[in-house]
Amino acid sequence: LLTDGRAIYGGLPETYTWLGQGRVAGVPVLASDLPEVKRIVLDYGVGRIVQSHNPEAIAAAISEMLASSERETWKVNALKSAEKLCWEREEEVIKRVYSQI
């Protein structure tokens, strides 16, 4: 669960590492409602967003996820998204951007 917006808005290195590790393992994601994290979680269907950071809300969200029929879908989507959102692919994007400068 990410709660520090500063880790999200400034280029995302910590976030991509955290999201990437979970997705590569096929672990569904429960994340804070931060713009880029939310986009990844929802666009790729890898988990849910929690609106509140209080322990009861987080515990309830975890319980709901564990009981959800979507668990297998989240796992499959996490593994698929890990193939798309990886540093090897980002390397090519970065090279293209720099070659245009």
N, C-alpha and C positions, 0 to 999 in steps of 0.2 A: 504494500500500500504506500503510495507516494503522497506526501502531504506538504512538501516544501516547494512552493511555486517557483522559487529562485532556481531550483534545479531544472525546471522545465523551460522557462522562457529564454534562457541564455544559450541556446545552441543544442541542448538535449543530450550531451554525452552520457551523463549518469542515467538518464531515463532510457535511452536506447539500450544501454548495457543491461539494465534491470529488466526491461521488457523483453529484450532479446534472449536472455538466459532462461526466463520462464517459458517463452514460446518454443525455444529449441527443445526443451524438455517436455513440451506438450502440456504445460500447466496452465489452466485457465487463469485469467487475470482479474483481480479486483483492484480497481485503481480510483484515485481521487479525480474529481471533476475539474481537470486542468485541460486546457484546449487541445494541445497536441497529443497528450496521452489519451484523452477521450476519443479523438479522431482515430487513432490507431486501434483502440479497443473496439469501437463500434464499427468502423469501416471493415475491419477484418473479422469481426464476430468472435473475438477471443475471450470474452468475459463480460463483466459488468462494471458500472461506475457507481461509486458510493458518494452520496451528496453530503453526508455529515462525517465529521471526524471524531464523533464521540464513540466511546468503546461499545456502547449498546447497539448503535447503528451498524458499526463494523461487524460485530458479532452476529447480528441478525442477517446482514448481507452474506457473510460466510456460510451461515446455516442454510440460507436460501439457495446459495450456489451448490452446496453439497447435496441438497435434496433435489436439485433441478434435473429435469430430463434433458437439459441442454448440455450437460457435462461432456458427453462424448463429442458433440458437435464442437464445443469450445476447444477440446483437445485436438481434434482433427484440424480445425481452423488455425490453431496456434502453430502446429507443425507446418502447415502450408504457408502461413505468413512468414515463418522463420526463413523459408527458402526465398521469399520475395524481398524481405527487409533484412538484408545482411550486408556486412561491410564489403564483401566481394562485389556486389552489385553497386553499392554506393561508390566504390573506387572508380568505376567507369563513369559514373555521373560527375564526380569531382574532376576527373581528368578532362571530360568534355567542357566543363565550365571553365577550367583554367586555360584550356587551349584557345578559348575565345577571348581571353584578356590580352 
